[in-house]
């Protein structure tokens, strides 16, 4: 083991190498844009899911600085929009990183998406990040988007950075047909935003799992415990998780156990190879950037060892770097798939079902029990027995459901059949997640009526949905009171 001084030196080297990698990535991106070789890769995606992922990524560093980070997506925005998820996320991440960096303790940063207008096939959406930070003066704003420049020399010395981030964002936004707008003044905070016209897509086209899929995950794992390591090894169904950060290993292992899989862990590629020599593994999930031997080297070593063999061990990258170039590199060294950090349970289940041997796939579900008013068992599974987390999830559900009901009410008042359908779909998915079967069924009936374009059925289905929502709200409040007594 390293002593304190050695550990500090190693940590410094690691942070410096990460900063260098970020600089190299920025330079490569900027070079490709300037050469006209960077193309957008558009696909149906959910802004709500993208915002939630960005929030999870930056909430930790915001909390450490004492900065309140908030996010909001207008519930009237279509759930599925056609966009380049990776490049839009790159812009949002840069906005958030700068906002948190330049906002002091007890400050506030807000990420939001607002629906400005709706056309026949498109939503016109404004995405913005607003902070209460130091602000930028007029002279600095003039050179803000110039490559390798900072607002002023004092900021460069204090906060660091390459000076390329916003220059890249400006060019990416231009490719999307959306110039970046900045509003700022010294001491008054800063708002970065861009307005996009995005084509609506069908929800079924989304690549990521929607909230309604979480219910099936909860049912699938009910009563299913993870096998022992020895039992899984004997069946060739053991999963190897490789990551140099102990928290990442622990959290991923816990998620895997919750889904019914036995796990062994390793902190770098070299240790992973030693584990693999013992046999019995059905899948490897590995970080890409690690000391000693990184994930790319590990995948290459595994593929060389398999040369001439009939069996191929599936390898999945688990990385925070979601650029197209990074994913291409994963494939070039023999990795089969990739998931991004932070890892969502639904996404992890998809990957496990896709790449583990058939014997590892969760058995067919039994027919669900008859609906009851509210069954919190599914939510208890998702909360992993954490009563406080369960209460927080229910509180979040109540707030989100109230917003969705307001959106549904506005849609009913304005006779917007598409607005009713979207709001009912959101209510249905969230209700199923917490086990509120009666509310979910009422929302499903309203959604079906809207999909059929039957306004008479919409009108007759709206009142029962309101009634079930009130009943559920009272049930949650009663449950909270009973648990706190």
C-alpha positions as CSV (number, residue, x, y, z in Angstrom):
1,X,0.0,0.0,0.0
2,X,1.0,3.6,-0.7
3,X,1.7,6.0,2.1
4,X,-0.1,9.4,2.3
5,X,2.6,11.3,0.3
6,X,2.8,8.6,-2.4
7,X,-1.0,8.5,-2.7
8,X,-1.1,12.3,-3.1
9,X,1.5,12.1,-5.8
10,X,-0.4,9.3,-7.7
11,X,-3.6,11.3,-7.4
12,X,-1.9,14.4,-8.8
13,X,-0.5,12.4,-11.7
14,X,-4.0,10.9,-12.4
15,X,-5.7,14.2,-12.3
16,X,-3.1,15.7,-14.6
17,X,-3.4,12.9,-17.1
18,X,-7.2,13.3,-17.1
19,X,-6.8,17.0,-17.8
20,X,-4.4,16.2,-20.6
21,X,-6.9,13.7,-22.1
22,X,-9.6,16.3,-22.0
23,X,-7.3,18.8,-23.7
24,X,-6.5,16.2,-26.4
25,X,-10.2,15.4,-26.9
26,X,-11.0,19.1,-27.3
27,X,-8.2,19.7,-29.8
28,X,-9.3,16.7,-31.8
29,X,-12.9,17.8,-31.8
30,X,-12.0,21.3,-32.8
31,X,-9.7,20.1,-35.6
32,X,-12.4,17.9,-37.0
33,X,-14.9,20.7,-36.9
34,X,-12.6,23.1,-38.6
35,X,-11.8,20.6,-41.2
36,X,-15.5,20.0,-41.9
37,X,-15.2,16.3,-41.0
38,X,-17.5,16.2,-38.0
39,X,-21.0,15.1,-38.9
40,X,-24.0,14.9,-36.6
41,X,-25.5,11.5,-35.9
42,X,-29.2,12.0,-35.2
43,X,-31.6,9.5,-33.6
44,X,-34.7,9.6,-31.5
45,X,-33.8,10.6,-27.9
46,X,-35.5,11.8,-24.8
47,X,-34.5,15.3,-23.5
48,X,-35.8,14.3,-20.0
49,X,-33.5,11.3,-19.9
50,X,-30.6,13.3,-21.2
51,X,-31.1,16.0,-18.6
52,X,-31.5,13.4,-15.8
53,X,-28.2,11.8,-16.8
54,X,-26.4,15.2,-16.9
55,X,-27.9,16.1,-13.5
56,X,-26.6,12.9,-12.0
57,X,-23.2,13.5,-13.5
58,X,-22.8,17.0,-12.0
59,X,-24.9,16.8,-8.8
60,X,-21.9,15.5,-6.8
61,X,-19.5,18.3,-7.7
62,X,-22.2,20.9,-7.3
63,X,-23.0,19.6,-3.8
64,X,-19.3,19.6,-2.9
65,X,-19.2,23.3,-3.8
66,X,-22.4,24.1,-1.9
67,X,-24.2,24.9,-5.2
68,X,-27.8,24.1,-5.7
69,X,-28.3,22.3,-9.0
70,X,-31.8,22.1,-10.5
71,X,-33.2,20.8,-13.7
72,X,-36.6,21.1,-15.4
73,X,-38.0,19.8,-18.7
74,X,-41.3,21.4,-19.9
75,X,-43.8,18.5,-19.7
76,X,-45.4,19.7,-23.0
77,X,-42.2,18.8,-24.9
78,X,-42.5,15.6,-26.9
79,X,-40.9,12.6,-25.1
80,X,-39.0,11.5,-28.3
81,X,-37.2,14.0,-30.4
82,X,-34.7,13.5,-33.2
83,X,-31.3,14.9,-32.3
84,X,-27.6,14.1,-31.9
85,X,-27.7,13.0,-28.3
86,X,-23.9,12.9,-27.8
87,X,-23.1,16.3,-29.2
88,X,-26.1,18.0,-27.5
89,X,-25.0,16.4,-24.3
90,X,-21.5,17.7,-24.9
91,X,-22.9,21.3,-25.2
92,X,-25.0,20.9,-22.1
93,X,-22.1,19.4,-20.1
94,X,-19.9,22.3,-21.0
95,X,-22.5,24.8,-20.0
96,X,-23.1,23.0,-16.6
97,X,-19.4,22.6,-15.9
98,X,-18.7,26.3,-16.5
99,X,-21.8,27.3,-14.5
100,X,-20.8,25.3,-11.4
101,X,-17.1,26.3,-11.7
102,X,-17.9,30.0,-11.7
103,X,-20.7,29.9,-9.0
104,X,-19.8,30.3,-5.4
105,X,-21.1,28.6,-2.3
106,X,-24.9,28.9,-1.8
107,X,-25.3,29.8,-5.4
108,X,-27.7,28.2,-7.9
109,X,-27.5,26.6,-11.3
110,X,-30.5,25.6,-13.3
111,X,-30.7,23.4,-16.4
112,X,-34.0,23.7,-18.3
113,X,-35.8,23.0,-21.5
114,X,-38.8,25.1,-22.5
115,X,-41.2,24.6,-25.4
116,X,-41.4,27.8,-27.4
117,X,-43.6,26.7,-30.2
118,X,-45.0,23.6,-31.9
119,X,-45.2,23.0,-35.6
120,X,-46.8,20.1,-37.5
121,X,-43.9,17.7,-37.0
122,X,-41.5,19.6,-34.9
123,X,-41.0,21.1,-31.4
124,X,-39.1,24.4,-31.1
125,X,-37.2,24.0,-27.8
126,X,-35.0,26.4,-25.9
127,X,-32.3,24.7,-23.8
128,X,-30.6,26.9,-21.2
129,X,-28.3,26.9,-18.2
130,X,-28.6,29.8,-15.8
131,X,-26.2,30.5,-12.9
132,X,-25.9,33.0,-10.1
133,X,-22.1,33.2,-10.5
134,X,-19.5,35.9,-11.1
135,X,-20.8,37.0,-14.5
136,X,-19.0,38.2,-17.5
137,X,-18.3,41.8,-18.6
138,X,-19.1,43.1,-22.1
139,X,-15.5,43.2,-23.3
140,X,-14.9,39.5,-22.2
141,X,-18.1,38.5,-23.9
142,X,-16.7,39.6,-27.3
143,X,-13.9,37.0,-27.2
144,X,-15.7,34.3,-25.2
145,X,-16.0,31.9,-28.1
146,X,-12.6,32.4,-29.5
147,X,-10.4,29.3,-29.4
148,X,-7.9,29.0,-26.5
149,X,-9.2,32.1,-24.8
150,X,-10.7,32.8,-21.4
151,X,-12.8,35.7,-20.2
152,X,-9.6,37.2,-18.7
153,X,-6.2,36.2,-17.4
154,X,-7.2,36.1,-13.8
155,X,-9.9,33.6,-14.5
156,X,-7.5,31.4,-16.5
157,X,-5.0,31.4,-13.6
158,X,-7.7,30.7,-10.9
159,X,-10.0,28.2,-12.7
160,X,-7.8,26.7,-15.5
161,X,-9.3,25.2,-18.6
162,X,-8.3,24.8,-22.2
163,X,-10.3,27.7,-23.6
164,X,-11.7,25.4,-26.3
165,X,-14.9,24.2,-24.7
166,X,-17.1,27.1,-25.7
167,X,-15.5,27.4,-29.1
168,X,-16.4,23.8,-29.8
169,X,-19.9,24.3,-28.4
170,X,-20.4,27.3,-30.7
171,X,-19.5,25.2,-33.8
172,X,-21.5,22.2,-32.7
173,X,-24.5,24.4,-32.2
174,X,-24.0,25.9,-35.6
175,X,-24.1,22.4,-37.1
176,X,-27.4,22.0,-35.4
177,X,-28.7,25.4,-36.8
178,X,-28.8,26.9,-33.4
179,X,-26.5,29.9,-32.5
180,X,-25.6,30.1,-28.8
181,X,-27.1,33.0,-26.9
182,X,-25.4,34.5,-23.8
183,X,-26.8,36.9,-21.2
184,X,-24.5,38.1,-18.5
185,X,-23.2,40.9,-16.4
186,X,-20.6,41.1,-13.6
187,X,-22.1,39.9,-10.3
188,X,-25.4,39.1,-11.9
189,X,-24.8,35.6,-13.2
190,X,-24.8,34.1,-16.7
191,X,-27.3,32.3,-18.9
192,X,-26.2,30.2,-21.9
193,X,-28.9,29.0,-24.2
194,X,-29.7,27.7,-27.7
195,X,-33.0,27.2,-29.5
196,X,-33.5,24.1,-31.5
197,X,-36.2,23.0,-33.9
198,X,-36.4,19.2,-33.4
199,X,-38.5,16.7,-35.3
200,X,-40.9,14.7,-33.1
201,X,-40.5,10.9,-33.1
202,X,-42.6,8.0,-31.8
203,X,-41.9,7.0,-28.3
204,X,-41.4,3.4,-29.4
205,X,-38.3,4.5,-31.4
206,X,-36.4,5.5,-28.2
207,X,-33.2,3.5,-27.7
208,X,-33.2,4.0,-23.9
209,X,-35.7,2.2,-21.7
210,X,-38.7,4.4,-20.7
211,X,-39.9,4.7,-17.1
212,X,-42.7,2.2,-17.7
213,X,-40.1,-0.5,-18.3
214,X,-38.9,-0.1,-14.7
215,X,-42.1,-1.7,-13.5
216,X,-41.3,-4.9,-15.4
217,X,-37.7,-4.8,-14.0
218,X,-39.1,-4.5,-10.5
219,X,-41.4,-7.5,-11.0
220,X,-38.6,-9.5,-12.6
221,X,-36.3,-9.1,-9.7
222,X,-38.9,-9.7,-7.0
223,X,-37.8,-12.6,-4.9
224,X,-34.8,-13.3,-7.2
225,X,-31.6,-13.4,-5.2
226,X,-28.2,-13.4,-6.8
227,X,-26.5,-16.9,-6.8
228,X,-23.3,-17.4,-4.9
229,X,-20.1,-16.7,-6.7
230,X,-19.2,-20.4,-6.8
231,X,-22.6,-21.4,-8.2
232,X,-22.4,-18.8,-10.9
233,X,-18.8,-19.8,-11.8
234,X,-19.8,-23.4,-12.1
235,X,-22.5,-22.4,-14.6
236,X,-20.2,-20.0,-16.5
237,X,-22.5,-17.1,-15.5
238,X,-20.2,-15.0,-13.3
239,X,-19.8,-11.3,-14.2
240,X,-16.5,-9.5,-13.8
241,X,-16.7,-5.8,-13.1
242,X,-13.4,-3.9,-13.7
243,X,-13.0,-0.3,-12.4
244,X,-10.2,1.5,-10.6
245,X,-12.6,3.5,-8.4
246,X,-14.0,1.5,-5.4
247,X,-17.3,3.4,-5.3
248,X,-17.9,2.6,-8.9
249,X,-17.2,-1.1,-8.3
250,X,-19.4,-1.2,-5.3
251,X,-22.4,0.6,-6.9
252,X,-22.3,-1.5,-10.1
253,X,-22.0,-4.7,-8.1
254,X,-25.0,-3.7,-6.0
255,X,-27.0,-3.0,-9.1
256,X,-26.0,-6.4,-10.6
257,X,-26.9,-8.2,-7.4
258,X,-30.3,-6.5,-7.4
259,X,-30.9,-7.9,-10.9
260,X,-29.9,-11.4,-9.7
261,X,-26.3,-11.7,-10.9
262,X,-23.2,-12.8,-9.0
263,X,-20.2,-10.5,-9.4
264,X,-16.5,-10.5,-9.0
265,X,-14.5,-7.2,-9.2
266,X,-11.0,-6.1,-10.2
267,X,-9.4,-2.7,-9.9
268,X,-7.4,-2.8,-13.2
269,X,-6.9,-4.9,-16.3
270,X,-4.0,-6.9,-15.0
271,X,-6.0,-8.0,-11.9
272,X,-8.9,-8.8,-14.3
273,X,-6.8,-11.1,-16.4
274,X,-5.7,-13.0,-13.2
275,X,-9.4,-13.4,-12.3
276,X,-10.3,-14.6,-15.8
277,X,-7.7,-17.4,-15.7
278,X,-9.9,-19.1,-13.0
279,X,-12.7,-19.4,-15.6
280,X,-16.4,-19.4,-15.2
281,X,-17.1,-15.8,-16.4
282,X,-20.0,-15.0,-18.8
283,X,-19.4,-11.3,-19.2
284,X,-16.9,-8.5,-18.5
285,X,-17.9,-4.9,-17.8
286,X,-14.9,-2.7,-17.7
287,X,-14.0,1.0,-17.3
288,X,-11.8,2.3,-20.1
289,X,-9.4,4.7,-18.3
290,X,-7.5,2.8,-15.5
291,X,-3.9,2.7,-14.3
292,X,-1.6,-0.3,-14.8
293,X,-3.7,-1.8,-17.6
294,X,-6.7,0.1,-19.0
295,X,-9.9,-1.3,-20.5
296,X,-8.7,-1.1,-24.1
297,X,-5.6,-3.1,-23.3
298,X,-7.6,-5.5,-21.3
299,X,-10.0,-6.1,-24.2
300,X,-7.1,-6.6,-26.6
301,X,-5.5,-9.1,-24.3
302,X,-8.7,-11.1,-24.0
303,X,-9.2,-11.2,-27.7
304,X,-5.6,-12.3,-28.3
305,X,-6.0,-15.1,-25.8
306,X,-9.2,-16.2,-27.5
307,X,-7.6,-16.5,-30.9
308,X,-8.7,-19.8,-32.5
309,X,-11.2,-20.6,-29.7
310,X,-14.8,-21.2,-30.4
311,X,-16.2,-19.2,-27.5
312,X,-16.0,-15.4,-27.3
313,X,-16.4,-13.7,-23.9
314,X,-18.7,-10.6,-24.2
315,X,-17.0,-7.4,-23.1
316,X,-18.9,-4.2,-22.3
317,X,-17.3,-0.8,-21.8
318,X,-18.5,1.3,-18.9
319,X,-17.4,4.8,-19.5
320,X,-18.2,8.5,-18.9
321,X,-16.7,9.4,-22.3
322,X,-19.6,8.9,-24.7
323,X,-18.1,10.5,-27.8
324,X,-18.4,8.7,-31.1
325,X,-14.6,8.4,-31.3
326,X,-14.5,6.7,-27.9
327,X,-17.2,4.2,-28.8
328,X,-15.4,3.5,-32.1
329,X,-12.2,2.8,-30.2
330,X,-14.1,0.4,-27.9
331,X,-15.2,-1.6,-30.9
332,X,-11.8,-1.5,-32.6
333,X,-10.2,-3.4,-29.6
334,X,-12.9,-6.0,-29.6
335,X,-15.5,-4.7,-27.1
336,X,-19.1,-5.7,-27.9
337,X,-21.1,-2.9,-26.3
338,X,-20.9,0.2,-24.1
339,X,-22.9,1.8,-21.3
340,X,-22.4,5.3,-19.9
341,X,-21.9,6.5,-16.4
342,X,-23.9,6.9,-14.3
343,X,-25.4,3.5,-15.1
344,X,-29.2,3.3,-15.0
345,X,-30.7,0.0,-13.8
346,X,-32.9,-0.3,-16.8
347,X,-30.0,0.2,-19.2
348,X,-27.9,-2.3,-17.3
349,X,-30.7,-4.9,-17.5
350,X,-30.8,-4.5,-21.2
351,X,-27.1,-5.1,-21.6
352,X,-27.2,-8.1,-19.3
353,X,-30.0,-9.7,-21.2
354,X,-28.3,-9.0,-24.5
355,X,-24.8,-10.4,-23.8
356,X,-25.0,-13.1,-21.1
357,X,-25.5,-16.8,-22.0
358,X,-29.2,-17.8,-22.4
359,X,-29.1,-19.5,-19.0
360,X,-28.4,-16.2,-17.4
361,X,-31.4,-14.4,-18.8
362,X,-34.2,-13.8,-16.3
363,X,-36.9,-16.4,-16.7
364,X,-40.3,-15.5,-18.2
365,X,-42.4,-13.4,-15.9
366,X,-45.4,-14.9,-14.2
367,X,-48.7,-13.2,-14.9
368,X,-48.9,-10.0,-12.7
369,X,-51.4,-10.1,-9.8
370,X,-54.7,-8.4,-10.1
371,X,-54.4,-4.6,-9.7
372,X,-54.7,-3.2,-6.2
373,X,-54.9,0.4,-5.2
374,X,-51.3,0.9,-4.4
375,X,-48.6,-1.8,-4.1
376,X,-45.3,-0.3,-2.8
377,X,-43.5,-3.6,-3.2
378,X,-42.0,-2.7,-6.6
379,X,-40.8,0.6,-5.2
380,X,-39.3,-1.1,-2.2
381,X,-37.3,-3.3,-4.6
382,X,-36.1,-0.3,-6.5
383,X,-35.1,1.4,-3.3
384,X,-33.2,-1.7,-2.1
385,X,-34.9,-1.6,1.3
386,X,-33.8,2.0,1.9
387,X,-36.9,3.5,3.6
388,X,-35.6,7.1,3.3
389,X,-35.0,6.7,-0.4
390,X,-38.4,5.2,-0.8
391,X,-40.0,8.2,0.8
392,X,-37.9,10.5,-1.4
393,X,-39.0,8.7,-4.5
394,X,-42.7,8.9,-3.5
395,X,-42.3,12.7,-2.8
396,X,-40.7,13.1,-6.2
397,X,-43.5,11.1,-7.8
398,X,-46.2,13.3,-6.1
399,X,-44.5,16.5,-7.4
400,X,-44.0,15.1,-10.9
401,X,-47.5,13.7,-11.0
402,X,-48.9,17.1,-10.0
403,X,-47.0,18.7,-12.9
404,X,-48.2,16.1,-15.4
405,X,-51.8,16.5,-14.2
406,X,-51.5,20.3,-14.8
407,X,-50.2,19.6,-18.3
408,X,-53.0,17.2,-18.9
409,X,-55.5,19.8,-17.7
410,X,-54.1,22.4,-20.0
411,X,-54.3,20.0,-22.9
412,X,-57.9,19.1,-22.1
413,X,-58.9,22.8,-21.8
414,X,-57.2,23.7,-25.1
415,X,-58.6,20.5,-26.8
416,X,-55.0,19.3,-27.6
417,X,-55.3,15.6,-28.3
418,X,-51.5,15.1,-28.6
419,X,-51.0,17.0,-25.4
420,X,-53.4,14.7,-23.6
421,X,-51.7,11.6,-25.0
422,X,-48.2,12.7,-23.9
423,X,-49.4,13.7,-20.4
424,X,-51.3,10.5,-19.9
425,X,-48.4,8.4,-21.1
426,X,-46.1,10.1,-18.6
427,X,-48.6,9.6,-15.7
428,X,-49.0,5.9,-16.7
429,X,-45.3,5.2,-16.7
430,X,-44.6,6.9,-13.4
431,X,-47.6,5.3,-11.7
432,X,-46.5,1.9,-12.8
433,X,-43.0,2.6,-11.4
434,X,-44.4,3.2,-7.9
435,X,-46.9,0.4,-8.1
436,X,-50.0,2.6,-8.4
437,X,-52.0,0.2,-10.7
438,X,-55.3,2.0,-10.5
439,X,-53.9,5.3,-11.5
440,X,-51.8,3.6,-14.2
441,X,-54.9,1.9,-15.6
442,X,-56.9,5.2,-15.6
443,X,-54.0,7.0,-17.4
444,X,-53.8,4.1,-19.9
445,X,-57.5,4.5,-20.7
446,X,-57.0,8.2,-21.3
447,X,-53.9,7.6,-23.4
448,X,-55.8,5.0,-25.6
449,X,-58.7,7.4,-26.1
450,X,-56.3,10.2,-27.2
451,X,-54.4,7.8,-29.5
452,X,-57.7,6.9,-31.1
453,X,-58.5,10.6,-31.5
454,X,-61.8,10.0,-29.7
455,X,-62.5,13.3,-27.8
456,X,-65.7,12.0,-26.3
457,X,-63.8,9.1,-24.7
458,X,-61.0,11.5,-23.6
459,X,-63.6,13.7,-21.8
460,X,-65.2,10.7,-20.1
461,X,-61.7,9.3,-19.1
462,X,-60.4,12.6,-17.7
463,X,-62.5,12.7,-14.5
464,X,-61.6,9.1,-13.4
465,X,-57.9,9.9,-13.8
466,X,-58.3,13.0,-11.5
467,X,-60.2,10.9,-9.0
468,X,-57.6,8.2,-8.9
469,X,-54.8,10.7,-8.5
470,X,-56.5,12.3,-5.5
471,X,-57.0,8.8,-4.0
472,X,-53.3,7.9,-4.5
473,X,-52.1,11.2,-3.1
474,X,-54.2,10.5,0.1
475,X,-52.8,7.0,0.2
476,X,-49.2,8.2,0.0
477,X,-49.8,10.8,2.6
478,X,-51.4,8.2,4.9
479,X,-48.5,5.7,4.3
480,X,-46.0,8.4,5.1
481,X,-47.8,9.3,8.3
482,X,-48.0,5.6,9.4
483,X,-44.3,5.1,8.8
484,X,-43.3,8.2,10.8
485,X,-45.6,7.3,13.7
